[in-house]
Amino acid sequence: MKEVRIGVNLLWLVPGEVGGSEEYVCRLLEGVDEVAPSDVEITLFANRRFWGAHPRLANGHRLEVAAISGRTRATRVAAEATWLAARMRTLDLDLAHHPGGTVPVRTTKPAMLSLHDLQFLDHPEFFSTLKLRYLRAVVPRSAHSAAVVTAPSEFVRGTVIEHLGIAPDRVLVVPHGIPASEPGWATPPDVVRARYGVTGPFLLYPAVTWPHKNHLTAVRALAEVGRSHPDVLLVLTGAAGPAEDVVNEEVARLGLTGRVRRTGRIPAVDVNGLYDEAELTIIPSRYEGFGIPALEAMRRGCPVVAARATALPEVVGDAAMLVDPDDVDGWVSAIDAILTDPQRREALVTAGRSRAASFSGERAAMALLDAYRLAVTPR
């Protein structure tokens, strides 16, 4: 079988600053390393900060490093149009994979595009005028210029077909997956609790305070749960986003300052330690292209209550409790059911582990490789 040479554009991937798309792409590539296909060779094109953050990937592939940090869109776009185009042409690659959601205007190779979601079309109110104008101009053009478009879930695949008019046979699902080789390290319980001032039982919601993450429902549910479970805390991990002040104001208004722990962005080993200790993980988000915290929580044996919205029901299946995102009473009932019924909690733990195991790194990698092969097949 003829070897297919793929170039993966990671100039946009600034470690620690691009959210769940970083975990998605890096886990996909690590899964490919485990599968070790004989017919696909991958070259990574990255900014200069990538090497230190992802040494396993950097050492496992041919790595081309641009002299940019990737932090500003202007420098990235310029590097894609000049340096990236020239290097891909010199290496004579068969396909350029752009997993950052856009395809450069000047490209010399057939392209494959990964779209993580189309939230800017479904919820434009969550975007600035400038960002919205940019995405509306660039994303449709990128999708139509690509030989294949990939999506992390059937939900996103459907929105790509519906909103962008891409032929269904050119839109493939490449799901999230956790490679078998990924270390499952977690900070010990006493250490992680002391580090973040967490005592007793607690609920966990790992998410940046973006408006669509709907932290207000989590806070309001805690206020009601506290009537019968006054010792239960809420731990909110993730960086501060545009809704940070609104969330803090609601915490203060409801008199919950002593019962909400806001950690900010923390290391993955600490998040794992919190998953291990939490009574349950709640995900009241109104919009998710996938919902990686649900998968991570289930994998670690932490029960999940998730929003009955967008991709979350597809990810958790029957292994979690589902509630409408803004139904505070429903969230209170679901949380109380897990806190008071050990058998229900254990059933969710068992079902969650099984569900998470189905999202293997190998499954995700095989889907990615199938997308590569389709993208280089003449139409």
FENPEJO-V533482 format. One record per residue. N is the residue number from 1. SS is DSSP state (~ for helix, > for strand, _ for the rest). PHI is phi in radians with two decimals (999 if undefined). OMEGA is omega as a letter, one per 20 degrees, with the letter a starting at -180 (NA if undefined). Layout:
BEGIN
N:SS:PHI:OMEGA, N:SS:PHI:OMEGA
END
This chain:
BEGIN
1:_:999:a, 2:_:-1.15:r, 3:_:-1.28:r, 4:>:-1.79:a, 5:>:-1.80:a, 6:>:-1.95:r, 7:>:-1.89:a, 8:>:-1.86:a, 9:>:-1.44:r, 10:>:-2.00:a, 11:_:-1.07:a, 12:_:-1.39:a, 13:_:-1.46:r, 14:_:-1.61:a, 15:_:-0.92:r, 16:_:1.44:a, 17:_:-2.20:a, 18:_:-1.99:r, 19:_:1.29:a, 20:~:-1.13:r, 21:~:-1.13:r, 22:~:-1.14:r, 23:~:-1.08:a, 24:~:-1.04:a, 25:~:-1.17:a, 26:~:-1.18:r, 27:~:-1.17:r, 28:~:-1.03:a, 29:~:-1.19:r, 30:~:-1.15:r, 31:~:-1.13:r, 32:~:-1.09:r, 33:~:-1.04:a, 34:~:-1.21:r, 35:~:-1.24:r, 36:_:0.89:a, 37:_:-1.15:a, 38:_:-1.43:a, 39:_:-1.87:a, 40:>:-2.26:r, 41:>:-2.08:a, 42:>:-2.01:r, 43:>:-2.00:r, 44:>:-1.73:r, 45:>:-1.96:a, 46:>:-2.27:r, 47:_:-1.39:a, 48:_:-1.27:r, 49:_:-1.54:a, 50:~:-1.19:a, 51:~:-0.94:a, 52:~:-1.17:a, 53:~:-1.45:a, 54:_:-2.35:a, 55:~:-1.12:r, 56:~:-1.08:r, 57:~:-1.26:a, 58:~:-1.08:a, 59:~:-1.45:a, 60:~:-1.63:a, 61:_:-2.38:r, 62:>:-1.14:a, 63:>:-2.13:r, 64:>:-1.93:a, 65:>:-1.94:r, 66:_:-1.50:a, 67:_:-1.45:r, 68:_:-2.35:r, 69:_:-1.50:a, 70:_:1.49:a, 71:_:-1.30:a, 72:_:-1.90:a, 73:~:-1.08:a, 74:~:-1.07:a, 75:~:-1.22:r, 76:~:-1.14:a, 77:~:-1.05:r, 78:~:-1.12:r, 79:~:-1.16:r, 80:~:-1.15:a, 81:~:-1.32:a, 82:~:-2.00:a, 83:~:-1.04:a, 84:~:-1.11:a, 85:~:-1.04:a, 86:~:-1.19:a, 87:~:-1.18:r, 88:~:-1.15:r, 89:~:-1.20:a, 90:~:-1.11:a, 91:~:-1.42:r, 92:_:0.97:a, 93:_:-1.37:r, 94:_:-1.54:a, 95:>:-2.68:r, 96:>:-1.89:r, 97:>:-1.69:a, 98:>:-1.99:a, 99:_:-1.50:r, 100:_:-1.63:r, 101:_:1.70:r, 102:_:-2.45:r, 103:_:-1.94:r, 104:_:-0.99:r, 105:_:-1.10:r, 106:_:-1.67:r, 107:_:-2.36:a, 108:_:-1.86:a, 109:_:-2.21:r, 110:_:-0.96:a, 111:>:-2.10:r, 112:>:-2.12:a, 113:>:-2.00:r, 114:>:-1.87:r, 115:>:-1.92:a, 116:_:-1.43:r, 117:_:-3.03:r, 118:_:-2.12:a, 119:~:-1.03:a, 120:~:-1.12:r, 121:~:-1.55:a, 122:~:-1.40:a, 123:_:-2.38:a, 124:~:-1.08:a, 125:~:-1.14:a, 126:~:-1.55:a, 127:_:-2.14:r, 128:_:-1.21:a, 129:~:-1.03:a, 130:~:-1.16:a, 131:~:-1.14:a, 132:~:-1.13:r, 133:~:-1.09:r, 134:~:-1.11:a, 135:~:-1.13:r, 136:~:-1.14:r, 137:~:-1.47:a, 138:~:-1.59:a, 139:~:-1.15:r, 140:~:-1.01:r, 141:~:-1.05:a, 142:~:-1.10:a, 143:~:-1.10:a, 144:~:-1.31:r, 145:~:-1.49:a, 146:_:-1.49:r, 147:_:-1.22:r, 148:>:-2.49:r, 149:>:-2.02:r, 150:>:-1.94:r, 151:>:-2.38:a, 152:_:-1.40:a, 153:_:-2.65:r, 154:~:-1.13:r, 155:~:-1.03:a, 156:~:-1.16:r, 157:~:-0.97:a, 158:~:-1.10:r, 159:~:-1.22:r, 160:~:-1.13:r, 161:~:-1.14:a, 162:~:-1.26:a, 163:~:-1.41:a, 164:~:-1.82:r, 165:_:1.22:r, 166:_:-1.47:a, 167:_:-1.03:a, 168:~:-0.97:a, 169:~:-1.32:r, 170:~:-1.87:r, 171:>:-2.08:a, 172:>:-2.04:r, 173:>:-1.52:r, 174:_:-2.12:a, 175:_:-1.32:r, 176:_:-1.13:r, 177:_:-2.70:r, 178:>:-1.89:a, 179:_:-1.05:r, 180:_:-1.10:a, 181:_:-1.45:a, 182:_:-1.18:r, 183:_:-1.07:r, 184:_:-1.70:a, 185:_:-1.10:r, 186:_:-2.45:r, 187:_:-1.12:a, 188:_:-0.97:a, 189:~:-0.94:a, 190:~:-1.15:a, 191:~:-1.24:a, 192:~:-1.19:r, 193:~:-1.17:a, 194:~:-1.14:a, 195:~:-1.09:a, 196:~:-2.00:r, 197:_:1.13:a, 198:_:-1.83:r, 199:_:-2.16:r, 200:_:1.23:a, 201:_:-1.27:r, 202:>:-2.65:r, 203:>:-1.72:a, 204:>:-2.14:r, 205:>:-2.33:a, 206:>:-1.59:a, 207:_:-2.91:r, 208:_:-1.07:a, 209:_:-1.40:r, 210:_:-1.34:a, 211:~:-0.98:a, 212:~:-1.24:r, 213:~:-1.26:r, 214:_:1.08:r, 215:~:-1.09:a, 216:~:-1.07:r, 217:~:-1.10:r, 218:~:-1.08:a, 219:~:-1.16:a, 220:~:-1.17:r, 221:~:-1.13:r, 222:~:-1.04:a, 223:~:-1.02:r, 224:~:-1.33:r, 225:~:-1.05:a, 226:_:-1.11:r, 227:_:-1.14:r, 228:_:-1.88:r, 229:_:-2.33:a, 230:_:-1.16:a, 231:_:-1.60:a, 232:_:-1.38:r, 233:>:-1.82:r, 234:>:-2.12:r, 235:>:-1.87:a, 236:>:-1.95:r, 237:>:-1.77:r, 238:_:1.87:a, 239:_:-1.18:r, 240:_:-1.30:r, 241:_:-2.04:a, 242:_:-1.07:a, 243:_:-1.64:a, 244:~:-0.97:a, 245:~:-1.13:r, 246:~:-1.10:r, 247:~:-1.11:r, 248:~:-1.09:r, 249:~:-1.12:r, 250:~:-1.20:r, 251:~:-1.02:r, 252:~:-1.16:a, 253:~:-1.06:a, 254:_:-1.54:r, 255:_:1.19:a, 256:_:-1.90:a, 257:~:-0.94:a, 258:~:-1.38:a, 259:~:-2.02:r, 260:>:-2.06:r, 261:>:-1.86:r, 262:>:-1.88:a, 263:>:-1.59:a, 264:>:1.28:r, 265:_:-1.23:a, 266:_:-2.30:a, 267:_:-1.08:a, 268:~:-1.03:a, 269:~:-1.15:r, 270:~:-1.29:r, 271:~:-1.06:r, 272:~:-1.06:r, 273:~:-1.07:r, 274:~:-1.24:r, 275:~:-0.99:a, 276:~:-1.13:a, 277:~:-1.69:a, 278:_:-1.18:r, 279:_:-1.18:r, 280:>:-2.91:r, 281:>:-1.82:r, 282:>:-1.95:a, 283:>:-2.39:a, 284:_:-1.51:a, 285:_:-1.04:r, 286:_:-1.43:a, 287:_:-2.63:r, 288:_:-2.47:r, 289:_:-1.32:r, 290:_:-2.59:a, 291:_:1.92:a, 292:~:-1.06:r, 293:~:-1.03:r, 294:~:-1.11:r, 295:~:-1.14:a, 296:~:-1.13:r, 297:~:-1.12:a, 298:~:-1.08:r, 299:~:-1.05:a, 300:_:-1.65:r, 301:_:1.39:r, 302:_:-1.82:r, 303:_:-1.05:a, 304:>:-2.19:r, 305:>:-2.02:a, 306:>:-2.18:r, 307:>:-1.23:r, 308:_:-1.45:a, 309:_:-2.74:r, 310:_:0.86:a, 311:_:-1.51:a, 312:~:-1.06:r, 313:~:-1.05:r, 314:~:-1.13:a, 315:~:-1.31:a, 316:~:-1.48:a, 317:_:1.01:r, 318:_:-1.64:a, 319:_:-1.67:r, 320:_:-2.55:r, 321:>:-1.54:a, 322:>:-2.00:a, 323:>:-2.43:r, 324:_:-1.02:a, 325:_:-1.00:a, 326:_:-1.86:r, 327:_:-1.52:a, 328:~:-1.04:r, 329:~:-1.06:r, 330:~:-1.12:r, 331:~:-1.16:r, 332:~:-1.08:a, 333:~:-1.11:a, 334:~:-1.15:r, 335:~:-1.11:r, 336:~:-1.07:a, 337:~:-1.06:a, 338:~:-1.31:a, 339:~:-1.18:a, 340:~:-1.87:a, 341:_:-2.17:a, 342:~:-1.01:a, 343:~:-1.19:r, 344:~:-1.13:r, 345:~:-1.05:a, 346:~:-1.14:r, 347:~:-1.12:r, 348:~:-1.19:r, 349:~:-1.05:a, 350:~:-1.11:a, 351:~:-1.13:a, 352:~:-1.16:r, 353:~:-1.06:r, 354:~:-1.15:r, 355:~:-1.11:a, 356:~:-1.10:a, 357:~:-1.11:a, 358:_:-1.28:r, 359:_:-1.70:a, 360:>:-1.42:r, 361:~:-1.10:r, 362:~:-1.14:r, 363:~:-1.05:a, 364:~:-1.13:a, 365:~:-1.11:r, 366:~:-1.11:r, 367:~:-1.15:r, 368:~:-1.12:a, 369:~:-1.13:r, 370:~:-1.08:r, 371:~:-1.15:r, 372:~:-1.04:a, 373:~:-1.13:r, 374:~:-1.18:a, 375:~:-1.12:r, 376:_:-1.66:r, 377:_:-1.51:a, 378:_:-0.99:r, 379:_:-1.28:NA
END
